[in-house]
Amino acid sequence: MDPRGGAQPIPNEEGSRVVCANGEIYNFPALRREIGTTRRWRTGSDSEAILHLFDAQDTEATTKLRGMYAFAILGDDRLVLARDPIGIKPLYLGVGPGSDDTPILAFSSELTGLCEWASEVREFPPGYVFDSTSGFRRFARLPAPAQESGAVDDHVRHVRESLERAVTSHLMSDVPVGAFLSGGLDSSVIAAIARRHVDELHTFSVGTAGSPDLRAARRVAEHIGSTHHEYVISDDDVRRELPDIVAHLESFDQDLVRSAIPTHFCARLASQYVKVILTGEGADELFAGYRYHHDYADYDALHEELCRAVGTLHHINLQRVDRLTMRHGVEGRVPFLDMDFMHDALKVPAALKMAASSGPSTDAPSAAGQRPRTEKWVLRAACADLLPEEIVWRVKAQFDEGSGIVGMVERTIGALLEDARRRSGFDVGAYRAAARERLRSDEEALYHHLLTSRLSRPRMLLDNVARWTDHRVATVRAHGSPDSRA
């Protein structure tokens, strides 16, 4: 909002405080009406609302904000930091020595700069506010409502209505808005709803030549009438861009890097046309979209797992979305993770998410039995009128699989390892044996090497890297096999 007039930091009218913020406050129009003329507005930026709320309500202002954000307010010898309840926008704290050895507190949206200087670094927890005069306080928790009974048609209708509201709110912008479009259900639904509210919607898809995602995305773009763009990724592209991708991702996790590769190229493509991009992140966690969710026979346990999984997004998939979009100056927005929509989605019985129904019907799904179960059934049913039938009921594929990246990486990993061996004498076997982290493949060892070789002090960064496998251990042991990870 207001890219010309909203340069930061933004001061209040007395000049006693300033705010620096990252993200978007989606209820900014309502907040501006509420604040009205009680404060003098210097800009049209949504970030200024944070400062005016703070002037009036101090740290309680965080309870009024709806959106994705990390912000800092400084003034009167006091620093206040806060991060949105989901952790969509990143924030890290570092403590290190000042010029006279007095400890200095620093904050950043990236780990690398802090880790090169600080003696202690940690992630700022989502849903917390920090006040330098009083410490940390939690101001919000993620929704974890009980499953609600009710007619199937009612649940289907409520999901659709709630998602329409979420997408509409996320379109607020003074710059062009577009959408990632993989051709899968999640991104296609977001793009289809957005297209109804935008005169010209640009959509973006990437993949290897002939990949399923590219074909499906073209079909969706034609159906919804978007202005579509695509980029065909080559093996040379991956070999050339991989070090940059790993560096900006700040992770060596194999699954995360693989999914970051298409995100990088898609964000780069989008940056040529738009400044804001909508993505389908979060739908799999809310509606049971991963393979390992099929291992749950107990729907109550599945519901508990979905609630838990949403709480891990801030340092896994959301890290990928934020890092790789911002790498190219694009703001990634995630309508599925709107707080109100999350609450509505998690109220839907898990039996309607992983349902024994595999066709284009909104009839009540039967109980789990001999029939194969369809993930995200209720979301498919809620949006069946928006998209072609073959897209609505398309079999789930991860971004890196549908785009063809998995096959590409598997084809090129040997050459990448050989490049590293020639350049720096990289011995992957010895490297895996010496690493403190458990590196589950030569591929992951290469990513670990690419990440750490750029840093003089990599340990604190490595200690802050989250792993997919670490967050699946309890689930896999209780409900599935070691191969049933997301």
N, C-alpha and C positions, 0 to 999 in steps of 0.2 A: 504494500500500500504506500502510495506517495513516494515513489523511488527518487524523485527529484528533490522534494522538500524534507524527506525523512532521514537525512544524514544523521548518523549516530556518533557520539553519545548525544541524547536529547536532554536538555536541562528543563527543570520545572520553572514556573514563572518567577519564583524568588531567586533562582540561581543557586539554591542550597543543595540540590541533588541532581544527579544525572542517571539516566538508564541506558544500558546497552543490552539489546535483546536479539535473540535468534529465533526465528520461527514465524508463527502466524496465530493471531488471536481471532478466532472465528466469530465470536460474539461481540466484536469491536463495534459494529453499528449500534447494537443495543446498549453497550457500555457508554458510547459517546452520547446517546440520547439521555441516559441516566445521569451522567456527569453534567451534561449540558453546559450552561454558562457559569457554573460555580467555579470553574477553572478556565484559564485562558489557554486555548489550543494554539500551539506554534506550528503544527504540521497536520497532515492528514494520515499520518502513520498509525497503524494499530499499536505499535510499541509505545506510543505516548500514553495510551490508556492505562498501561501498567503503572506508569509513574503517577498519574493523577489518582488512581485507585490507592496507591501506596501512601500518597500524601494525606488521603482521607481516612484510610483504614489500617495503615501500617501493614504488617505481614499478613493480616487477615485478607488482604487484597487477593491473595492466591486462590482463595475459595471462590472468587467471582469469575476467574478466567476460564474460558473454554477454548482449547486449542492445543497446539504443539509449541513448546517454547523452552528456552533456557535463558535466564536473564540475570543481570547484575544491576543493583542500585547502589550508588556510592554517594555519601554526603554526611556531614556532621560527624566525621571520624567514625563512620559506621559503614560496613559492607553487608549487603543482603543479596543472597543468591537463591535461585529456585529453579526447579526443573519440573516439566509437566508430569502428570501422574503415570503416564504410560512409558515415558522415556523416549519419545519419538525423536526429540532433539538431544544430542549428546552434551555432556558436561563432565569435566574432570577437575579434581583438586590436586594441587601439589604443594608441598611444604619444603622449603630449602633455605639456605643461609643467605642473609643480606650482606651488605658491605661491611657491617660491624658484627657479623655473626648472629645478629638478631633474626629469629625465624621469620620468613616471609611466606604468606599464603598467596598462591596464584591459582587462577582458574583458566580453563581453556576448553574448546570444543574438540580438541584433538589431544592424543596422548604424547606424540613424538616430542614436541617442544618441551613439555614438562619433564619427560623422562631424561632428557639430556641435561637437565639442570637440577631437578629436585632430589631430595633425599627420601621423600615419601610421596607416592602418587596413588590415588584411588578414584574410582568412579563415584560421581555424585549420585545419590540414590533418587530414583524417580518419585515424585509426589512429596518431596521434602523441601523445606525452606531453611536456609542457614542464615543466622543473624550473628555477626561478629561480637555482639554484646551478650548473646544468650545461648548460642549454639544451634543445634539441629532440632527441627520440629516437623513431624509428619502432618501434612494438611489434607491429603487425599489418599484413598486406597482404590485399587482396581475393583471393578464390580465382580462379584462372585455370587449372583443370586441363585436361589433354589430353582430347580426346574418347575415350570408351571404346567398343570394339566389344561386341557381345553381342546376344542375342535381343531382338526388338522387345518381346515380352511382358514380359521382365525389366525393360527400361527403363521401360515403362508402369507396372509394379507398383512399382518403386523410387520413381518420381516421386510416386505416390499416397501411399505409406507415409511418405516424407520430408515431404510437405506436411501430412499428418495430424499428424505430430509438431510441426511448426512452428506450426500454427494452435493446437494444444492448449496449447503453451507460452505463446503470446501472450494466452491468456485469463486469465492470472493477474491478479487484481484484487480489491480490497476495495470497489469501487464498480461500478455497473452497466456492462455492456459491450454495445455494439451494432455494427452493420456498415453501411458505405455499400453501396448496392445499385443499380448503374446498369442492371442487366439484361444487361450484357455478361458474357463468360466469367469474367474475373478476379475481379471482386467477387462474382459469383454462386457461384463455387467456394468462396471464403473463407466466405461466409455459410452455405452448405450444410454445410460441415464444422463450423463453429462451432455451428450449430443442434443438431448431434448431441450437443454437450457442455454446452449451456445450456438450462435449462428454459424460459426465455422470452427469445428473442432479438429485439431491436428492430432493424428495418432501415429505411434512409432513402434516399429517391430524390427528385431534383429534375429539372425540365425545363420546357420551354415547353408550352403546352396542346397535347395530341395528339402529343407527341414520342415517338419510338421507345423511348427509355429508360424512360419512365414505364410504357408498356404492358408492356415486357419485365420490368421490375422487379416489377410486380404479379403477373405469371405466376410468377416465381421465388418470391416471397414466399408465394403460395398453395401452391406445390409443397412448400416446405420447412417451412411452418407458422410463419413468423415474424410478429411483431406489426409491421405495416408502416405507415410514415408517408411522406407525400409533400408536396411544395410545388411549386406551379405558378408559375414565374418570369414576370413581366411585363416589358414594355419599361420601364415606369416604375421597377420595382425596379432594373434595371441602371443606369439614368440616375442614380438616387438613391445607390446603393451603390458605384458604380465608384470614386470618389475614395478611399473607405475601403479598398476591396480592393487598389488599387494601392499605397497607403501601407503596408499591412501586408505585402504581398507583397515590397516593396522591389525591384521589378523593373519594367521597361517592355517586356520582350520580348513581342511580340505573341502568340505561341503560348502562352506561360506565363500571360499575363493572361487569355486566353480560357478556358483550362482552370481558372484560379483562380475564375472567376465561379461556375460550378456548385458548386465545392468550398466556397466561402464560404456559399452558401445551404444546402447540405446540412449543413455543420457547425453553422450556426445552428439548423437544425431539430433536429439530433441533440442539441444542448446542452440542449434542453428535457426530455430523457428519460434521457440517459446521460452518463458522464464519460470513457469510453474507447470508441474507435471503431476497427474493423478496416477496412483498405482493401486494394485489389488492386494497389497500386503495385509495380513491379518485374517483373511477369510479362512485359511486352512486351520488356524488355531481356534477360531470361533465355531466352525461348522464341521470339524473332523475331516480334514482334507488330506491327511498324510497316510502313507501306507501302514504305519504302525498302529493307526487307529482301528484298522480292521481286526487287530488281535484282541480287542475288547469284546467280551461276551456280556459283561456287566455294564449296563448303560449308566448306572450311578457312578461307577468308577471312571467311565469315559468322560462324564460330565466334570468330575473332579480334575481329570487330566487336562481338559480343555481350559478350565479356569487357571490351573497352574501354568500351562504353556504360555498363555497370554502374558504372564508375569516375567517370562524369560526373553521376550522379544527385544527388549531395550538393548541388550548387548549381543544379539545374534542378527536376525534378519533386518531389524530396524537400523542397525549399525551399517549394514551393507547399503540399504536404500539411501541413508543420509550421506554417507561418505562418497558414494559414487555419483550421486546427483550433484552434490555441492562441489565435487571435483570439477564439474563443468559449468558451475554457476547457475544450476537449475534447482529450484525448490521442490522436493518431492513431498506430496501430500497423500495421506492414507485414510480415505473416508471410512473404511471398515473399522478403523480404530477410533472413530468418534466415540466419546464416552457414553453418550446416550444410546447409540446404536449397539455398542458392546453389551450394555446392560440388557437391552431387548433381545439380542442374539443369544446370550447365555441363559435366558429364561426358557428358551425353546427346548423341549425334551430332547435328550441325546438320541433317543430312538427315532426322531424325525431327521436327524443329521446323518447317521450311519444306518440307513434304512434298507430293508429287503425289498427294494423296488428298483428296477433298472431301466425303466422306459419313460417316455414322455407323457406322464400322467400326474395329475394333482390329486388322484385318489389316495386315501389313507394307505400308507405302506403296510405290508403285512409284518408280522413278527419275524425276527431273525430265525432262520431255519435252513432249509436246503437251498434256498434261492441266494444268489450272490448279492452282497450288500453294496449300495451305492453311496459313496461319500458325498456330503453336502447336499443331500436330497432336498431339504426344505429350501435352501437357497436356489437350487435349480428350479424347483416348482414355483417359487416366488417370482422368478424373472423369466419364466418360459416364454412369455409373449414378446420379450425384447429382442430375442436373438434367433437365428436359425436353429432348428431342432438338433442338427448334428453338432452344434457348438454347445448348446445347453447340456446335452447328455454325453459330451466328449469325455473319454477316459482321462482322469487326472494325470498330468505329467509335470514334474518339477521344471522350473524355468530353464535350468541348465540342460535338462534332458530334451524337452521339446524344441529347444533352439539348436540342438545338435552339438552343444559344447562338450558334453561328456565324451562322445566319440572323438571329437577333435583333440581334447586334452589327452586322452588315452593314446591317440596316434602320435602326438608330438612330445609327450613327456620324456621319452628317451633322448630326443634331440636336445631338449632343454637341459637335461641333466648333463649331457655331453658338452654343451656350451659352457655350463658352469665348471665342469672339470677342466676344460681347456683354459678358461679365463683365470681361475683361481685355485686349481688343483682340488676341487670339491670332490671328496670321497663320500658318497651317500651312505654307505654301510657304516663307516667309522663315525659319520656325523650323527646318524640315528642312535648309535650305541652311546655316544657321549652326551646327547641332549638330555636335559633334566625333564623336559616334557615327553610324554609318550607319543611318538610320531608313528601313526598307524600305517604309513606307506612311504615309499620313496618320493611319491608326488608331494605329500605333505611335508616331508623333509626339505624338499626344494623350496616350497613356500616359506618355511621357517628360515631357511638360509637367506632368501631374498629379503625378508623382513629385517632380520638382524644385521645383515652385512652393511646396511646403511647407517647403523647407529653405533655410537661409541659406548653407550650404556644401555643395552637392550633389556636388561633383566626386569626392570620395573614395568616396561611395556608388556613383556611376556607374562608377567604375573597378573596382568589385567585382561589377557585374552580369554574370552569365553569359548567353550567348545560345545558343539552339538552333542557329542557322545556323553559328555559329563552330565548333561541335562536329560538323558534318556535312560540312564543306568537303572534307576528304580523301576521305571515303567517296563523296560525290557525284561528285567528279572521276574516281575510279577505277572506280566501279561503277554509276553512275546519272546521271539527268538532274538539272538544277537544281531541278526540281519534285518530286523524290522524297524530300523531307525527311520526318522523323517527323511 
